[in-house]
Amino acid sequence: MAASLRHPLSWLVWLAMAAIYLPILPAGAMLLAPAFSVTHWQSLLNDPQLPQATVATLVSTLIATLGSLLIALSLLALLWPGKRWRRLNTRLPWLLAIPHVAFATSALLLFAEGGIFYQVCTVCTPALDRYGAGLGLTLAVKESAFVLWAIYAVLPEKRLAQQKVVLQTFGYGRFQILNWLLLPAIAPVLGAVMLAVLAWSISVVDVAIVLGPGNPPTLAVLAWQWLSQGDAQQQTKGMLLCLLILLLLAALAALGYGAWKAWRRTLSDLPGTRRTSPVPLPERSISRLLPACGVLCVAVLLMLVQRDEMGSLSTSLSFGLLSSLIALVLIFLWLEWGPQRGTLWVWLPLALPALPLVTGQYFIALRLGIDGQYVAVLWSHLLWVLPWMLLVLQPAWHRIDPRLILTARTLGWRRVKIFCLLKCPLLVRPALLAFATGFSVSMAQYMPTLWLGAGRFTTLTTETVALSSGGSMPVLANRALGLLLVTGMVFGLAALLSRLAGRYRQGLR
């Protein structure tokens, strides 16, 4: 039975993955089509908004990327290993559950002109943020939780903890241990994670619309504005700007890789100097900083919220639940019947700017005549939901003990039976976390919902971004809080079911 099902299932999985990742091909073709015209490049480079928009993009991107890395590594050096490190990582999913738009909205309501902070501190005056420093700082705090979560997943704690004890007995400090012991162990995975953070920070549109800068905006928002216009010349400039963003991403990634290679050369020449910290650091207070940011976000929204109807709630829920469920089923089939090697292309949506991919999706939807339909928006969400969920599930899949599979085969179990009765039950808890992560990613989709929905489908995210440009602050807080609470409830339900599943499996031992 397994032999007869293998090839049909493999073909079915490949067909589904090809349908989801198909926009990558037209996106690449549309990016390269105007790139060979000197006239188009001159039209783009002569735009007066381009220099300052480029500076704002670089400033916000560097602050977000380097800031998130600095926060994550500092917490790693100060708290690992120990109870505070494990307690911090158990609280990280609650910060990850907060959508970027909701977090940015709370920062806007707190620090914008006329916000809560300046109402309390009447002496302070808001500074003019022309280069996106506020955008970068907000993204740095938000993305540091993702970086810490990835570090926690790949860090070999038991082996490295023993080596850390040895280094501490020789008198080496925390940051020396971080430099010589922890970073070499997590460097490959950390590099991939930082590439995803870099790609997200340089191409973010919804958070940049909420926080600014506004005139001129960042390169991603500027490209979004040009591509949304009906003028062919403006659309061409938008595609060239997307290509420019991609080139900036490649340049920054190459710069980061060069810095990493230079750092690797310093590891072979250890001076043996011991630098202990004479000042005791408040580890307990530091471990509460990131969870406190999430609590502050909720508190700000609760202070300004006003009771109002949310007609977009059902639409947001339907997109989030259906896309996560479809992606979960497809990921299980892909892990079992898909290829074992040569699948790096599945991570492209995490490493590429989102705007060209959305343009490719819109191109295909127009050719198929499905733009403005529910299925088009649902299909567009899968391009980002699936790789994020795969990021959660794949390590757990590889951690399945092969001895269990060997034992099942010796008992005569076929491949389908092993998959259904052995592998799937072992992955219940990571599957619940992956489902909650996919739901959060779907709820945060702004550009795919707006373009492929042709403005016919209103979600909590699209309403929040629209209201941030000039709307009632209580209504804005209402939409952002609704977005936060819906995502938090799904995460909470997933955590509850995961705990129940864990207790059930303990009873089986």
N, C-alpha and C positions, 0 to 999 in steps of 0.2 A: 504493500500500500504506500509506503514511504517513497519507494522508487517511482511509482506511478504519479505521485503528487509533486515530486521534487521539481521537475521541469515546468509544469504549468504554474506552480506557485512562484518559481523564480521569474518566469516571464511576466506574471502578473505584478510582482513587486517592481521589476525593472520598468514596466510600463507606467506604473503609478509614480515612481520617482522621476521618470523622464517628463511626465506631465507637469510635475511640480517645479522641476529645475529647468524646464524649457525656456523661460524668459531670459536666462543667462546668455543664450546665443543671440537673439535679436538685440539685447542690450549691448553686447560687444560690437555688433555690426553698426548699430545706431551711433555709438560713440566714435567709431573709426570713420564713418562716412564723411563727416565734415572736416575731419582732421587734416586732410591733404590739400585744403584750400587756403592759400595765404590770405586771401581777402577776408575769409571768415575769422582767421586769427587776428588780423588787424582790427576788424570790427569789435572783437572781444577786448583786445588790449587797449583800445582807445576809449573804452567805457570809463567814465570818471569815478565810478563806484568801486572799481576792481582793486586798486591799491589798498584802501583802508579796509575793504572787506577781507582781503587776503591777510592783512595784519591781524584783524579781529579773529579770523579763523585759526591762525597759527597760535595766537596768544591763548585763546580758550582751549584749543586742543592740547597744547603743551601743559597748561595748568591742570587740565582734567586728567591727562595720562600720567604725568609725573606725580601729581598730587595723590591720585589713587594708589600709585605704586609706593609712594613714601608713607602714606597712612597704613597701608597693609603690611609693609615690611617693618615699620616701627612697632605695630601691635604684635607682629610675629616675634620680634626680638625681645620685647618686654614681657610677653605673657606665655610663650611656649617654653616647655610643656607645663601642664598643670591644670588644676580645676578651672581657673579663670579662663584659660584658653578654650577648654571644652565648653564652658558655659557661654562664652562669647559666640562660638560657632553654632550652638543650639539656638541662639537668638538671631543669627544672621538671616535665616529665611523670612523672618518678619520684616526686616528692612528690605530684603529683596522683593517681598510681596507688594511693597509700595510702588505703584507705577511711576515712571519718570515724570509724567505730566503732573500727577498729584504732588510729588515732591517739589517740582519746580513751581507749582502754583502756591504752595505754602511758603516757599522762599520769596516769591513775588509779593504775597500779602504781608510778609514779615518785614522785608527790607526795601521794598519799593517806596517811591515818594508818596507820603501819606499813609504808609504802612504802620503796623503795630509798633515796631521798634522806634520809629521817629515820633509816634504819638506819645510814647513813654519818655523817650529821651528828647526833650524839646530843644536842648542845646545843640544836638547833632543835626547836621544837614546832609542830605543824600548827595553822594558824589556822582558826577557824570561818567557813566561807564560806556566809553566809546569803543573799547577793544575786547569786550566780552569776558572780563575778569570774573564777574559774578556768575556767568554761565559756566566758566571753567571750574570755579570753586564748588558750585552745586553738583556738577557732574563728578568731580573728584570725590566728594563725600559719598555720593550714591554708588559710583562704580567701585569704590574701595571695598564695599561689602561683597561684590561679585569676585574681586581678586582674592580676598580672604577665603571665601567659600571654595574657590578653585585650589588654593594652596592647601587648605584643610583636607581636600579630597585626595591629593596626591602625596602628601607628606608622609614618609615612612617613620611614624612617630616612635615606635618601640626601639628600632635600631639606632636612630639618631639621638634619642634621649640618653642612651648609655654613653655615646660618644661625647655628648654635651657635658655629662657629669665629669668625664675625664678632663675635658678642656677647662671646666670650672675649677677643678682641683689644682690645675697648673696656674690658675690666676688670670685666665683670659676673660675679658668682658663680654657683655651681651652682643654688642655690635660686631666684635671680632668673630664670635661664634656664628653670627648671621652671615658674615662675609666668607668665612672659610669652610663652614659646615653646611648650613641650610641652603644658601643660594645655589651651590653646585648641584645639590640634590633635586631642586625644583626648577632649575633654569630652563630646560626644554619646554615644560608645560607652562611655566610663567611667561615665556616668550610668546607662545600662542595666545595666551589669555590677554596679554598686553596689546597684541596685534588686534584682537577683537575690540578691546576698549578704545584703541586708537581709531579704528575704522568707524566705530559708533560715534565717537566724539567729533570727528571731522565732518561727518555727514548728517548729524542730527538736525532735524527740521522743527519738530513740534516743540521741544524744550527751548530751542533758540527763538522761536516765535514768542513764547511765553516770557522769557527773560531778557530777550534782546541780545545784542544791540539792534536798534531798529533802523537807523539811517546813517550809513548803509548797514544792511544786515550781514550775516556771515555768508560765505560762498554757497553753502548748501541752501539757505533760504533764498538767496539771490537766484540760484539756478532753478529752484522751485517756482519762483515768481515768473521767470522767463518761460519756463516750460508750460506753465498754466495759461499763457496768453495764446491768442489765435494767430498772431503774426508769425510767419514762417522764419523770418530773420531772427526774431527773439528766441524762438525755439531752437534754432541752430546755435545761437550764443549759449543757450542753456545746456545743450549737449556738449559743447566745447568746454563749458565750465565744469560739467561733470567729469570730463576727461582730465581737466586740470586738477580737480579734487583727487582723482585717482592717482595722478602723478605725484601730488603732494604726499599722499598716503604712502606711496612706494618710496619716496625720498626720506620721509620720516622713519619708515620701517627700516630702510637701509642704514640710516644714521644710528638707530637704536641697536641694530645688529653689529655695527662697527664698534659701538661703545661696549657691547657685551663681549666681543672678541678681545678688545683692549683690556677689559677687566679680567678675562680669563688668563691673560699673560701675567698678571700680577700675582696669581695664586701660586705660581711656581717659586716665587721669591718671598718667602715668609720671613719677616725680620725677627720674629720671636719676642717682640715687645708686648708686654702685658699691660692692657689699659682697662682697668676696672673703674667702675663709676663710683666715686666717693659719695655722691649725693643719692640718698634713697628716693626712688621714683614712686609716685602714687599709682601703683599698678591697678588697684581696685577702681579708682576714678577713671583711669585711661580705658579700662575694659568696658566701661559703661558709656563711652562717648558716642559710638556709633548707634547702639540701641536708643540713646537719648535723642539723637537726631530724628529717628522714626517717631518717638513719642512727641517731640516738639512739632513735627509735621501734623500729627493728628490733633494736637492741642490747638494749633493755629487755625486749622479748618473748623474745629468745633466752636471756637470763639466767634467766628464770623458767619457760620452757617445759618441759613434761613429755610424754614420748611417750604418745600416747593415740589411740584410734581416732576418726575423724571420719566418722560415717555421713552427716552433712549435706553433705559435700563434693560428692557427685554431684548432689544437688538444686540446690545453688547454681550449679554449673557448667551444668546444663541450662537453668535460668532465664536465666543471663547470656548464654550462647551463642545460644540461640534468640531471645531478645528483641532482642539486638544485630543478628542476621542479618536478622530480619523488618524491623526499623526501617531497616536499611541499604538493603534493596531498596525499601522504601516511600519513603524519602527521595529516592533516585535518580529514581523515577517521579514523585514530587511536584515535584522541581525541573525536570523536563523537560516534563511534561504538566499540571502544576498551574498555578494562576493566578500571574501575575507581580507583581501588586499586591494590596493589601488583605488581607494574610496576617499581620497583627500578632497575631491571636488564637492562632497556633501557639506563641507565646512565653508564653502565660498560665501554664502550669505552672511556669515559672521565676520569675514575678513574683507568684504568689499563694501563700498558706500551703498547705502540703500536706494538712493535716488535713481541711478541707472537701472537697477533691477526693477523698480516700480515702473519705470518707463518701458522696459521690455515687457512687463506684464500687461501694461495698458495697450501696447502695440498688438499683442496676441489677442487680447480681449476685443479690440476693434475689428481685427481680421475675422474672428469667429462670430462677431455680432452678439457678444454676451456682456458688453459693458453696461453698467447700470443694473445688472441682475444680481440676485442674492448669491448664486453659485460662483460668480466671478469674484466677489469680495471674499467669500469663504476660501476659494482656491488661492487667492493672493496672500492670505494670512498664513497658509501652510508653508510658504517658502521660508518664513522666519520661525514659525512655531516648531517645525520638524527638526532643524539642526539644534535648537536650544534644548529640546527634549532629548534628542540623541546624545547631547553632551552630558546629560544626567544619567541616562540609562546604560550607555556603552561601557563605562568602567564597572558597573555592577554586573553586567553580562559577562565580562571577561574574568570577573572574580568568582564565577561559579566553579566549584571544585570539580575538576575533570574526573576524579575517581567516582563521583556519583553517577556520571554519565556512563562510565565504563561498567559499573555495577549493573546499571539498568540494561545495558546492551547484553551483558552476560545472562541476564534473566529473560532475554528474548524480546525486549521492548523495541518497537520500531521508532523511527525518527519523530513521527507525528505524536506518538504517545509520550515520548521523552519530553518533547516540547510542551505539550499541554499539561502533563501531570507532574513534571519535575521542574523544568526551567521557569515556567510562568508563575507557579506558586512561590518559588524562591525570590522572584523579582516583584512581589506585590508592593513592598514598601518603597523601593526606588521608583516603581511605576506611578505610585501615588504622588511622590514628589515631582516627578517629571510632568505629570498631568497638571499639577498646580503651577509649575513653571511655564508650561505651554499656555495655560489659561491667562497668566499674567502677561506673557508676550503678546497674545492675541488682543487682550484688552488695551494694550499700549499702541497698537497699530493706528497711525494717523494717515500717512500718505496713501497706502493701499486702499483704505476705506474711502477716502475722499475721491481718489481718481477712478478706481474701478467701480465704485458705487455711483459715480456721476452725481454726487450730492444727494442721492435718494435715501441713503441710509445714514441716520444720525446716531452716533454712539456717544458714550460719556466722554471719551477722549476728544472727539471732534468738537463737541460742545464746549469743553473746557478750554481748548485752544482758541476757539472763536470768541469766547467771552473774555479771555485774557487780553485781547486787543482793545477792549473798551466796552465793558458791560458792568452790571451790578456786582459789587464785591460779594455780597451774601449769596447771590445765585452762583457766582464762580466758585465760592467755597463749597456750596452745596454739590455742584457737579464733581469737584475734585474729591470731596469726602465720599460721595457715592462710589466713585471709581476706586478709592482706597478700600472702603469697607467691603465691596463686592469681592475684590481680589483677596483681601485679608480673610474673608469668610471661607473662600475656597481653600486657601492655604491652611486655615485652622481645621477645616473638615478633613483635609488630606493628612494633617498631623495626627488628628484623633484616630482616623482609620488606620494609620500606620502604627500607632501605639497599640491599638487593639490587635492588629495582625502580629506584632511582635510578642505580645502576651500569649496569643494563641500558639505561636510557634514554640515559645518557652514551655508551654504545657505539653507539647509533643515530645520533648526531650526526655 
